[in-house]
Amino acid sequence: MSDATTAPTHILSRMDINTDLATQILTGFIRDNIAKAGLKKAVMGLSGGIDSAVSAYLSAKALGPENVLVIRMPYKTSSENSLLDAEAVIEDLQLPSLTVEITPMVDPLIERFPDMSNLRKGNIMARMRMITLYDQSMANGALVMGTSNKTEFLLGYSTIYGDSGVALHPIADLYKYQIRQLARSLGVPRSIIDKAPSADLWEGQTDEDELGFTYDAADQVLYLLVDERYTTEEAAAETGFSHAFVTKIWERVKANHYKRTMPNIAKISLRSIGHDFLYLRDYTGRHGSV
């Protein structure tokens, strides 16, 4: 059996996407959702990572670069290279941008609890960044764009009411492997595509070190379990990973389901939101639009 650090890759080719078609679908999705909100602009965080870069390139194609405000929100421990990679995207696409230092906003709460873990600190940073984005959303009449991919979303590798608290998710149905494919097609700088994925929440932090396995390993397991509806036993046999590892991935998916849904509502009435009242946002019934 293979472990998560020596991932086989034979499943990855089954995940290949038509990047031209994906770009067409996603830019249409962005335009449609912005228009339905009665707006013309989007605002998003630009970290210098591949996910936010892909989101920026798609948004610029969909709306025109002048209608995409990107915001860099470094903390004092953030990597200088991340700022430089974000700047490369800004310059390539000619995007309007802001840099908002979050250190003076975050540190008073962190200092209140001296024993705070890095995870708690990271959650505070993520939520402060979302506060900043929603403030600029109001100031600029722009919808807040998400930058999370499908791998992160399924694993719960996100902060609820932080990076997951957005108005729309254009790339959340693409696994990390597929994000890399799309990034190459869109012309995202190689320095961004090739570097180790990191939320840049503290010095030296990388996603894969924190998760304990590679994205390639997770992508293959998740693709079989979610997209092809394999059982954990079947996925272990197909990938060559241990059943324990596949089960660990699936348990994360189940445990973090609450991050992917609106808060559960206790049912009391005949028609409860989320139970019986399930209209889509653009449904038009006899009472008009809802």
C-alpha positions in Angstrom: 0.0 0.0 0.0 1.2 3.5 -0.8 1.2 6.3 1.8 0.1 9.9 1.4 3.7 11.1 0.8 4.3 8.8 -2.1 1.1 9.3 -4.0 0.5 7.2 -7.1 -0.8 9.4 -9.9 -2.6 7.1 -12.3 -6.1 8.4 -11.3 -5.1 12.0 -12.1 -5.5 11.6 -15.8 -9.2 10.7 -15.3 -9.6 14.2 -13.7 -8.3 16.1 -16.8 -10.6 18.9 -17.8 -11.3 20.8 -21.1 -9.8 24.1 -19.9 -11.4 26.2 -22.7 -14.8 24.8 -21.9 -14.2 25.3 -18.2 -13.2 28.9 -18.8 -16.3 29.5 -20.8 -18.6 28.0 -18.1 -16.9 29.8 -15.2 -16.8 33.3 -16.8 -20.4 32.9 -17.7 -21.2 31.9 -14.1 -19.4 35.0 -12.8 -21.1 37.4 -15.2 -24.5 35.8 -14.4 -24.2 36.0 -10.7 -22.9 39.5 -10.6 -25.8 40.6 -12.9 -28.4 38.9 -10.8 -27.2 40.8 -7.8 -27.7 44.0 -9.7 -24.0 44.8 -9.7 -21.1 45.1 -12.3 -18.1 44.5 -10.1 -16.4 41.9 -8.0 -13.9 42.2 -5.1 -11.6 39.5 -3.9 -8.6 38.8 -1.8 -5.4 38.2 -3.7 -2.9 36.1 -1.7 -0.3 35.4 -4.3 -1.5 31.7 -4.4 -2.8 29.8 -7.3 -6.4 29.7 -6.3 -6.9 33.5 -5.9 -4.8 34.0 -9.1 -7.1 31.7 -11.1 -10.1 33.5 -9.7 -8.6 36.9 -10.7 -7.9 35.8 -14.2 -11.4 34.3 -14.6 -13.0 37.4 -13.1 -11.0 39.8 -15.4 -12.2 37.8 -18.4 -15.8 37.8 -17.3 -16.2 41.4 -16.1 -13.3 43.3 -17.6 -10.2 44.0 -15.4 -11.4 47.5 -14.4 -14.4 45.8 -12.6 -12.3 43.5 -10.4 -10.9 45.0 -7.3 -8.2 42.8 -5.7 -7.0 43.3 -2.1 -3.8 42.1 -0.6 -4.1 41.7 3.2 -0.8 40.8 4.7 -0.1 40.0 8.3 3.3 40.8 9.8 4.5 37.2 9.3 3.3 37.0 5.7 5.8 36.1 3.0 7.2 38.9 1.0 7.2 36.5 -2.0 3.4 36.2 -1.7 3.1 40.0 -2.0 5.4 40.0 -5.1 3.4 37.1 -6.7 0.2 39.0 -6.1 1.7 42.1 -7.7 2.6 40.1 -10.8 -1.0 39.2 -11.2 -2.1 42.8 -10.7 0.4 44.0 -13.3 -0.4 41.3 -15.8 -4.1 41.9 -15.7 -4.0 45.7 -14.9 -6.4 45.3 -12.0 -7.3 48.0 -9.5 -5.9 47.0 -6.2 -5.5 47.9 -2.5 -3.1 46.7 0.2 -4.6 46.6 3.7 -2.3 45.5 6.5 -4.3 43.4 9.0 -1.7 43.2 11.7 -3.0 46.2 13.8 -6.5 44.8 13.5 -5.6 41.2 14.5 -2.9 41.6 17.2 -5.1 43.1 19.9 -7.2 39.9 20.1 -4.2 37.6 19.8 -2.4 39.5 22.6 -5.5 39.1 24.8 -4.9 35.3 24.8 -1.2 34.6 25.1 -1.6 30.9 24.8 -3.4 31.1 21.5 -2.6 28.3 19.0 -1.5 29.1 15.4 -4.8 27.6 14.2 -6.8 30.1 16.3 -4.6 33.0 15.1 -5.1 31.8 11.5 -8.8 31.8 11.9 -8.8 35.4 13.2 -6.7 36.5 10.2 -9.1 34.8 7.8 -12.1 36.4 9.4 -10.5 39.8 9.5 -9.7 39.5 5.8 -13.3 38.8 5.1 -14.4 41.8 7.2 -12.1 43.9 5.0 -13.5 42.4 1.8 -17.2 43.0 2.8 -16.4 46.6 3.8 -14.9 47.2 0.3 -17.8 45.3 -1.2 -20.1 47.9 0.3 -17.8 50.8 -0.6 -17.4 49.8 -4.2 -20.7 48.2 -5.0 -18.9 44.9 -5.7 -19.8 41.2 -4.9 -17.3 39.3 -2.8 -15.7 36.5 -4.9 -14.6 33.2 -3.3 -11.2 31.6 -4.1 -11.6 28.1 -2.5 -11.2 25.0 -4.6 -13.1 21.7 -4.3 -10.3 19.8 -2.5 -10.2 22.4 0.3 -14.0 22.7 0.5 -14.5 19.0 0.8 -11.7 18.6 3.4 -13.0 21.5 5.4 -9.6 23.2 4.9 -11.2 26.7 5.2 -12.4 29.1 7.9 -16.2 29.3 8.3 -17.1 33.0 8.0 -13.6 33.6 6.9 -12.4 32.5 3.4 -15.6 30.4 3.0 -17.9 33.4 3.8 -18.3 34.8 0.3 -21.1 35.6 -2.1 -20.1 33.2 -4.9 -17.7 30.3 -5.4 -16.5 30.2 -9.1 -13.7 27.5 -8.6 -15.2 25.4 -5.8 -16.1 22.6 -8.2 -12.4 22.2 -9.4 -9.9 20.0 -7.6 -6.4 21.3 -6.9 -5.1 19.2 -9.8 -7.6 20.8 -12.1 -6.9 24.3 -10.8 -3.3 23.8 -11.9 -4.5 22.8 -15.4 -6.7 25.8 -15.6 -3.9 28.1 -14.3 -1.6 27.0 -17.1 -4.3 27.6 -19.7 -5.1 31.1 -18.4 -1.5 32.2 -18.3 -1.0 32.5 -14.5 2.7 33.2 -13.8 4.8 30.0 -13.4 6.2 31.2 -10.0 2.6 30.9 -8.6 1.8 27.6 -10.2 5.0 25.9 -9.1 5.3 27.1 -5.5 4.1 25.0 -2.5 0.5 25.8 -1.7 0.2 27.9 1.5 -2.5 29.9 3.2 0.4 32.1 4.4 -1.1 32.3 7.9 2.2 32.0 9.7 5.9 31.8 8.8 6.8 28.6 6.9 3.3 27.3 6.8 2.3 25.1 3.9 -1.1 23.4 3.2 0.3 19.9 2.7 2.4 20.0 5.9 -0.6 21.1 7.9 -2.9 18.5 6.3 -0.4 15.7 6.6 -0.8 14.5 2.9 -0.3 15.9 -0.6 -3.1 17.5 -2.7 -2.4 14.9 -5.4 -3.2 12.1 -2.9 -6.3 13.8 -1.6 -7.6 14.7 -5.1 -7.5 11.1 -6.3 -9.3 9.7 -3.2 -11.9 12.5 -3.3 -12.5 12.2 -7.0 -13.3 8.5 -6.6 -15.4 8.9 -3.5 -17.3 12.0 -4.6 -17.4 12.1 -8.4 -17.4 8.4 -9.1 -19.2 7.3 -5.9 -16.7 4.6 -4.9 -16.9 3.0 -1.5 -13.9 3.6 0.7 -12.9 -0.1 0.1 -13.1 0.3 -3.7 -11.2 3.6 -3.6 -8.4 2.1 -1.5 -8.1 -0.8 -4.0 -8.1 1.5 -7.0 -5.6 4.0 -5.7 -3.3 1.7 -3.8 -3.6 3.8 -0.6 -4.4 2.1 2.7 -8.0 1.8 3.7 -7.1 3.7 6.8 -5.9 6.7 4.8 -9.0 6.7 2.5 -11.3 6.5 5.5 -9.4 9.4 7.2 -10.1 11.5 4.1 -13.8 10.5 4.0 -14.2 11.2 7.7 -12.9 14.7 7.2 -15.4 15.2 4.4 -18.3 14.2 6.6 -17.1 16.0 9.7 -16.8 19.3 7.8 -20.1 19.2 6.0 -21.5 22.0 8.2 -18.9 24.4 6.6 -20.4 23.8 3.1 -24.1 24.5 4.0 -26.1 27.3 5.5 -26.6 26.8 9.3 -29.1 24.1 10.1 -32.6 25.3 11.1 -34.7 23.4 13.7 -38.1 22.5 12.1 -41.2 23.9 13.8 -43.5 25.2 11.2 -45.2 23.6 8.1 -42.7 25.1 5.7 -39.2 25.6 7.1 -36.3 27.3 5.3 -33.9 24.6 4.3 -36.4 21.8 4.8 -39.5 22.4 2.8 -38.9 26.0 1.5 -36.2 25.2 -1.0 -36.7 27.6 -3.9 -33.6 28.6 -5.9 -32.6 32.2 -5.6 -33.8 33.0 -9.2 -37.1 31.1 -8.9 -40.1 33.1 -10.1 -43.4 31.9 -8.8 -46.9 33.3 -8.6 -45.8 35.6 -5.8 -43.0 37.1 -8.0 -39.3 36.7 -7.6 -37.9 35.2 -4.4 
